[in-house]
Amino acid sequence: MLNEKYPSLNVMVVSQATAGSNTKEIADKLNSFDWEKYQPKVIVAMMGVSDKGELGKKSWFFSLLDRSKIIEMLRFFIKKSIGSSSIIQSFMPVKENTSKEPSPIGEQFISSPPKAAKNLSHEIEVNKTIAILREKIHNSSNASRDKLYLGQTYYNERRFHEAEPIHEELLEIFPGNVPISLNLGVIYLELKKPHKAVPLFRRYVKANPWDREAFFYLMRASDQANLSTEALSLAEVVVRKEPNNEEGWSVIVWNLIKTGQGEAVESLLLQLQAKQPDIASYVFRDIGRRFYSEGKFNESDNYFEREFSLKKSFYNALTKESYERVYSLSQEHDALLIAMQYPLLPISVMKLYFENDERILFVENDQNFRNALGNSTYDDLFVDNFFGVFGHCTKRGNELIAMNVEQAISKYFSLDKEKSPTNPSDKGQLRELPQ
């Protein structure tokens, strides 16, 4: 974005992102970064969501996609001075791209060549398999087996829109087939058709009440279908069998709210805060997200604030220490630190870590995502709700984040020849958190 907007610049981005890392792992990786080779002028850090408690404890979060963590290095190769900065020697990256849009595969190869090559090879093989199966189905008088293979291929590749009609057809051919039924139930959930998923999971759970995974999917389907009584009953069984099941506790709280049992909600939340604060934190976020999706912003803000109030008391120690290390490294190497908040989360919590300093810049991703949600759906911006109020971003969601960073950098370095921001609330250095 910066290169396109400012032709006189030559900006290179060095990604140090590793999906699912907690902030200690990120700070460790940054400490071993080749500073002399790249000489970054800006560090962009968006981290903390995978921190879970005492210092050094490895996060239990894992990533479904390579989008959960951002820590980027930016080096400006600028042919003129920026403010008080000295002129930086011009440098041309090895890879040249004459088009206006970067190639997604090319970008993948830059960040991780072996992984990109493997992904590309896999995609080619999958498409070959699909083409062969389609041809065999078209030319065969008994194509049931090939349809099974094709349906499973689509399912395994998470191509649910294509998997749905084939699985529906297969279920008519093999009405009692358990794998087809369960696959179709998951497909309906992924496609936001929970009412269709419920009877499929009900039938299986009735015959196999010991199957925890199927029981869990039935709970999720009933919850999404707004079948509050059934969802509540199922969730109670889920948390009885798995006391640390966050989604189960959230389904209980949400459906207690939906059925008007306010006193029971507060009693349960107090117990969770006292005995399982990490579970309580998840529940606060998830309930806030649910209210937000219904347009009940006062209720959603209340739950978000409760989550962050709790968050400060039980796992900010690791996040704070890691930010201290990242901040120290940025100061040591004369780089601007951009402390960026996650989508739909208030920047005020991030500012608890800092005091005034000219080498830190805050970037929030709350208002931009709220504005975008006013004209689109949650699924347009996120592929899941992995972290409660927000999830892993879609391409559009990632573009909103990138645009925010670009605007912050442009403004800070006066690339538009505007005055740099001087509002002390937008800058800061690390300080002690309140007890």
N, C-alpha and C positions, 0 to 999 in steps of 0.2 A: 504493500500500500504506500509506504513511504517513498520507494523508488519511483512509483508511478506518479505520485503527487508532486514530488520534488526531483526532477530529472538531474539536477546538479549533484544529488547525493548518490552514493553507492553503498547501500546498506546490506550487511550480511547478518543472518540470524543463525546462531549456533544453539541447537536444542540440547538441553541436558535433562529432558523429561524422562521419567521412568514411572510407568503406571503403577499405582497402588503403594508408592513409597510414603513412609511417614517423614516428618520434617527433619528428623535426625539423619536419616539416610540421604535426604536431599542435601543437607548442609555438608555431610561427609563427602559427597560427590563433588560439590562445588569447591570444597577445600583442595581437592586433587585436580581441579580444572587447569588446563594449560593457559594460564593468564598471559604469559609472555608471548605466546604464539598469536593469540587473538586480540589481546588488549581491549576488552569490551569497555564501552563507555556507559552502557546501561545494563542493569540486571532487572529482569521482570520476574517477580516471585508471586505465585498464587498457590499457597500450601496451607496445610493444617487440618484438612478434613479427615485425614487418615490417622491423626493422633488420638490415642485412646487412654492416656493416663500417665503412669509414672515414666520418668525419663528412661529412654532406651528401650521401652517396650515396643515390640514390633506390632504394627497395625494388623488387625484381622481383616480389614477391607481388602478386596482384590478388585481388579478392573475387568469389566466386560469388553471395554474398548480402550484404545490408547489415547484417552482424552481426559483422564481423571486428574492429572497433575500438570501444571505448567511452570517451568522455570527456564527462562530463555536468556541468552546473551545477545545483545545487539551491539554491533560495532558500526559506527558511522564513518564511512570513508568520504569525507567532505573536502571539497576543493577550496573552501573558504573558512574563515574563522567563525565560530559560533559563540557569541558573547565574549567571555574572557578566555575561551579555550584556544589552544594553539592549533595551527593548521596540521591536519593529520595526513600522513603520506597516502597518496592514492593507491588503491589496491583493486585488482580485478579478480573475482573468484574464478576458480578453475572451470566451473561449469557455466557456459554462456547460454542464454535463452533469449532469442530475438522476438518471441511472441509476447503479447501483452498479458497473457494468463499463464501462470506456471503449470506445468504438467503435473497432475496428481501423482503419477507413477514416478516422475522425475523427482518430485519432492520427497517421496518415500525412499528412493534410492539415496538421496543426499543424507537423510537422517539415519537410515539403517539399510545399507545395501543387501546384506544376506537375507534379512527379513523380507524386503521388498521383492527380491528375486524369488524367494520361496512362495510369497503370496501370489505373484504374477503367474508362476508355474502352476500353482494350485487352481487358480481361476481358469487358466487355459484348459486344464484337464477336466474340470467340472463342466465347462461349456461343451467340450468334446463328448463327454458322457451323456449330457442332456440331449445333444443332437442325435447321437446314436440311438438312444432310447426312444425318442420321438419318432424316428424313422421306423424302428422296429414295431412300435405301437401302430403306426399308420399302415404298415404292410402285413400285419399279422391278424389272423382270424381269432386268435386266443391271446390277447395282449395283457391279461391280468397280471402276470408275473412282472412284465416290463413296467406296467403302471405302478406296481408296488415299488420297484426300484426307483422310478422317476419321482414318485411322491416322497420317498425317503431321502432322495438326493436334495430335493427342494427344502425339505424340513431341516436336514442337517446343515444346509447353507443359510438357513433363516430367511429363505425366500417365501414368506408365508402367504403372500397374495397368490403366488403360483401353486403353492402346496394345497391351499384350501379346496379348490374344485376337484382336484385329483383324489384327495382323502375322502371327500364326500361321496364321490363315485365308488371308491374302493369299499367304503363302509356299506354301501348298498349291495355290493358283490359279496362281501364277507361281513355280514351284520354282527357276528359275535366276536370279531377279531379285536383282542384287547389292545395291542400296540397301535393299531390304526385309530381306535377310539380315543386313547390317551393322547396320541399325537394331534388328533383333530381338536381335542379339548384345549391343548396348549396353543394351537394355531388360532382358535377363536379368541383366547385371552390376549394374544399378541395383537390381534386385529381389532381389539376393543369390542368384542361380541360376547360378553360374559353370559348373557341369557342362553346362548346356544351351548356354551361350555358346561353350564351347571348340570343338565341332565346326563351328559356323558360321564362326568366325574361322579355324580350320585350313583349311577348304575354300578360303576366299578367299585366304589368305596363300600357299597352295600354288600358286595360279594367278597371284598378284601379289606375289612376294617383295620387290619394290622398294617396296611401300607401307609406309612407316615407321609411320604411324598405326595401320593394321590390325595390324601386327606388334606394336606396343606393346599393343594391346587383347588380343591373344592371350596375350602375356606376363602381363598382369594377370589374365585369366580363368584361366590355368593355375595361377598363384600362388594365387588365391582358391579354386580347386578342389583345392588341396593336391597338385598334380601336380608334385612337387619337381624331378624330373629334367628334365622339359620346361621348366618355368619357369626353371630355372637356365640351361639352354642358350639360351633365348630372351633372357633378361636380359643374358647376355654379348654377344649380338649387338646389343642395344639400346644398351648403354654403349659398345660399339666404334664404333657410328655416331654416338651422341650422348654424349660423355664427361661432360657436365654433367647427365645425366638422373638425378635423385635417386632416383626410384622404381625405376629399373633397378638401381642400386647396392644399394638396400635389399632388393630381391627376391633379389639374389645372396647377400647376407649371410644373410638369413633362411633361404634354402633350403640354404645351406652348413651352417647350424646344424641344420636339420631332418634333414640327411643325415649328421650326426655328424662334420663336418670342422672341428673346433674350431681347429686350428692355422692352417688356411687363413683362417678368420674373423679371428683376431687379426692375422695378417700383412696382410690386406687393410685392416682398420681402421686399422692404424698408417700404412699408405701414404696412405690418405685423409686422416687427421689432418694429415700432413705436407704433402701437396700440394693437397688440396681440403677444407679444414676446414669450409666451409659445407656440403658434401655429407656429410661425416662427422657433423656436427651433426644433419642431417635423419635420417640412418640410425640414429643412437643413439635419437632420439625415436621413430622408427617401430618399431624392434625392441622398444623398451620398451613401446610401445602393444600390439604383437602378443602379447608375453608377458603383459601385463596382461589382455588379452581371454581368455587361456587360464587365468587364475587363478594364474599363476606370478609372485607378487608380488616375491619376492626377486630374481629375474632381471630383472623390469621395473624395479625400483628401481635396480639396478646400472647399467642402460643410461641411465636418466634422470639419474643422478648423473654419469655420464661425459659426457653431453651438456652438462650445465650447467657442468662443469669446463672443457670445451672452449669453451663459449659465452663465458665470462668473458674468454678470451684473444683473441677475434677479432672480436666485434662489440658489446661492451658499452660502448665509448667513446661511440657515438652515443646509446645509451639513457641513459647516465649524464648526459651534457651536457643532454639534453632534460628529464630529470627535475629537474635543477638549475634550469632555466629555469621549469618549471611550479611548482616549490617556491617560487622567488623571487617569482613572480607571486601565488601564494597568500598569501605573507607580506605582500607590498606591499598587498594588498587585504583583509587580515584574514579570510582564508577557511581553513577546515580542509581539508587535502589528504588524501584517502583514496587510498592507493596499493594498488590491487587486482591480485592475481595471476590469471593465466588458469586455466581449469579443469584439474585434475589435475596442476598444477605446484606444487612446494614453495614456500612463502612465504619460506624461508630465503634463496633467491637474491635476491629482491626486497630483503631487508633489508641486503644488501651495499652498497646505495646510501646508507644512512641511519645517523645517530646519534640519540641521544635528543633529542626535542623534542615539546612538547605540541601542536603543530599538524599532526602527521602521524599518520594511523591506517592500520594495515595490515589488509587483508581478504583472506583466502585462499579459494580455491575448489577446494581439494583434497579435504578430508574430506567436504564435502557432496556432491560428485560421486561420490566413492568409495562413500559410503553409498547414493546413488541407484542406482548401477550394481549394488549388491547385490540390488536388487529389480526391475531393469529391464535392458534391453539398451543397448548403445552407441548404436544407431540411435534409441532413444527420446530421447536427449539431444543427439545431433549429427546434422546432415544429411550430413556428410562427415568425412574425417580430414585436412583440408587442411593442418594444421600438425603432423602426426605423431600425437602422443598425444591431441590434441583437435582439434576442427574447429569449423565454424560451428554455432551452437546451434539446436536446435529451440525451439519455444515453451516446452516444459517446461524445457529447459536454461537459457533466458533467465530463466525464473521463478526458478530456483535462484539465479542470480546476483543478481537483483533482491532476493530475500528476504534474501540475505546482506548486501547493502548496507543494506537497511531495518533489519535487526537491529543492525548496527554503528552506524548513526546514532542509533537509539533508545537504545542503551546509552551511547554517548559523551555525548549531550546529556541523559542521565537522564530520558528522556521517560516512563519507567515509574517515575520517582522512585527509581531505584536509583543506587548510587554509580558514578560514571564510572570506566572502567578506569584503573588506575594502573600496570599491569605495564609496565616500561620496554621489554620485548621487543615490545610492541604499538605503540610509538610511536618516532619517530626523526627526525633531520634528516640532510641529506646529509653524507657523509664520503668520504674517498678509498677507492677500491677497492684490494684487495691486488694487487700485481704478479704 
